């Protein structure tokens, strides 16, 4: 299988879902939201977008399995699996905050090898596969060259249902706040990773993440020249529920901060 032969089709699928989400945002009724758990929101928009994505991807690679957030179709393939978040940033969408995305990754033997993140509101499509560089709307992108945290803009995510590490998180947040250009929380891990890949952020860290939140973004960051590790500095991130992505220049320094509060 040649990844460069299918990525354009995956981009098309992401944009079909994104167009649907964009149109539904105009008339969305907040009373139609459902709760999967504490502060874990979902709507018919997430579910319908996922159905559209699954249908499109089945045509591209019929033998692949699926790992999907909304459980439209969950079956594990022997070699390939699509990992899908149809609407990353559902809470933003529901409240009318214009930052949310479609995230689609292809996994081969457990390793993400292709990723597409389509930021719906800005019409920005980030894409990459293991055999090429990363792109934004067809133009090659790279991570930033900022060498230190002191001069960096850092992204993160706030816990919204599992608060077991809240105290540690706040202490880390406070220390980083005092030692970088700023911290941002925009509400979509997929977008955070895409923005790290194109140099808008120097780094992004978060815990309590699911595979569908990050799989596509991992590929994009790596192919843009960045690094993605867990809080111990290891390479396994997809199933550890914690992630640090950087431009590759501030990784060691970020891990020193994280180690103070999360490595016990």
N, C-alpha and C positions, 0 to 999 in steps of 0.2 A: 504494500500500500504506500502510495506517495502522498505525504501530507499536503504538499503544495497543490495537489490536484483536488483536494476536498475543502481546503480552508475557505475558499471563496463561497462555496455552497453553505458552509456553516455561518459565515458572515451574513449571507442572505436570510438564513433562518432566524438569526438573532434580530435582524431588522424587521422582519415580518412580525415577530413577537413585540418588538419595540414600538412599531407603528400601532399595533392594537392597544398597548398600554397607554401610549400618548393620547389616543382618541378617547379611551375610557376615562382618563384623568379629567377630561372636560366636564363630564356629567356624573362623576362618581359620587355615590351616596354613602357617607361614612357609617350610616346605620346598617350597612350590609357587611361590615367587618365581622370576622369570627376570631375566637381565641383558641390557639393550640395549647397555650400554657400562659403563665404569668407574663404579661407584656409581649407575648409572642403572637403577633397579629397575622391574619391571612384574609384574603377576599377572593371573590370569584375571578378577579382579574389575574391574580397569581395562578390560580388553577387553570383558567382557560389559556393563558399564555404558555403554561407548561405543556398543555395538550397540543398546542400548535407546534411547539419546539420538538416534542417527541415525534410527532407525525412527520415533521420535516427531516429529522435526523435518521429516522428509520429508512428513509429512501436513500440516504447517503451511504450508510454502512449497515446493511440489514443484519449482519451477524453480531453487532455490538449489543452489550447489555446497557442498563440504565441505572444510575443512582440519582434520584430526583428528590428535591425538597418536599414537594407536595404529593409525592407517592403516586403520581399518574401511572408510572410503570417502573417497578423496581425488580429487575432481574439481573443477575451478575453474569457477564460474559466470560468465556474462558480466556480471551486475550484482550478484547477491547471493551471499554465501558464509557459511556457518556456521563458526565457529572454536571447537573443542571441546577442553577438557581434562576427561576423564570423572572423574578422581580426582587433583586437584592436592594433593600432599602424600602421595604413595604411600609414601615412606619412613616417614613418621609412621604411616600406616595399618598397615604391615607390623609395626612395632615396638609398636603399641598406644598410640601417643601421640594423644590425641583432638583433633587439629586437621587437618582435610582437607576438601576442598570439591569441588563440581561447578562447572565454569565453562563458560558458553555465551555466545558473542557472535554477533551478526549484522553482517556487513560489507557495505556498499553502495558499489560503485565504489572499493573499497580502503580505505574509512573505516569504523571500527566505529561503529555507530549504535544498537545495543541490547546490553545486557549483563545477565546473571544470574549471580550467585555464590551458591551454596547451601552454607553451612557446615553439614555434616551433623550433627555432634555437638551443637551448640547449637540446631539447628533454626532457623537464622537465614538468611533469604533476602533478599539484597541485589539490587536491580533498578533499571534505569534505561533510558530511551531518549532520543534527542536532542530530543524534543518535550515533555519533562516533567522534573520534578525526580527525584532519586534517592529510593529507598524501602528501608526495612528492615521486612520483614513487614507491608507495607502502610502504614507510617508514614513520612512524609517525613523525610529526614536531611540534615544539612549538615556540612561540614568544620568544624574547630575555629577559634576566633578567636585562638589563641595567636600572638603576633607575633614571637617570637624563638626561635632554636635553644636558647638558654639555658634556656628554660622548656618545651621540647618533649620528647616521647617519640618516638623515631625507630625505624623498623623497617628491617631489611635482610635479605639472604640471603647465605649463605656459598657459595663455589664448591665443587663436589663432584666435578668431573671435568676442567675446564679450569683449571689453576692458573697460567696465564701472567701473570695480573695479581695474583697472590696477595700479593706484597710491597707493591704500591701499595695494595691493598685493606686490608691490616692497618694500614698507616700512617694511612689515612683513618679507619678504624675507631677507632684509638687516639685520634686527635685529637678526633673527635666524642664519644667516650666521656667525655672530660674536660670537654666543653662543653655537655652537654645533660642532661636528667633521666635519660636512660637509653637504651640500645640493646636492641632485641629481635629475635630470629630465631626465628620460629615455624614455618617450614617450608612455607608455602604462599603464593606470591606473590599469588594471587587473593584470599586472605583478608587479606593485608597491605594490598592496595589497598582492599578493602571497609572495613577498619577505619580507613583514612585517610579514606575518604569519610564515615564517621559520627563522626569526631572522636576516636577512641580513639588514633590516632597522628596526629602533625602532619605526618609525612613518611615516605616509603619509598623506598629506592634499592637497585638491584641491577643486575648485569651478567650476561651469558650467559643471557638470558631468551629464550624462544620466544614466538611470537605467541599460542599457546593458553594460555600462562601469564598473559597480561596483557590480552588484548583486551577481555574483559568488564569487568574492573576499571577500565580506562581510561575507559569510558563512565560508569561509576558515579561515579568521582571527579570527572569534569568536570561531570556533572549535579548533583553535590552542592556545586558551587562551588569545587572545587579546580583545580589545575594539573597537567599531565603534560607533561614535556619529556625530551629526551635529555641526555646529560652535557655537551653543548655549549650547552644551552638552546634547542635547536631543537624544532620541533613533531613531527618524524618520530620515532616511537618504536617502532612495531609491528615493524619489521624491522631495527632498529639493534642489537638484543640488549642494550640498556642503557636504563634508565628511572629518572627521578626524579619521584615524585608527591608533592605537598604540599598544604597547606591554602591555598596561594596567597600566604601572608604570609611564609613562610620560604624561598621559592624562590631568590631572589637570594643569600641568605646560604648556603644549601646549595650552590649552584653555585660559590661562592667556595672552599668546602672541597674540592669535587670537582675543581675546576680544578687544584689543587695537585698532584694525584696521578694524574689520568686524562687530562688534556689535555696532550699532549706534541707 
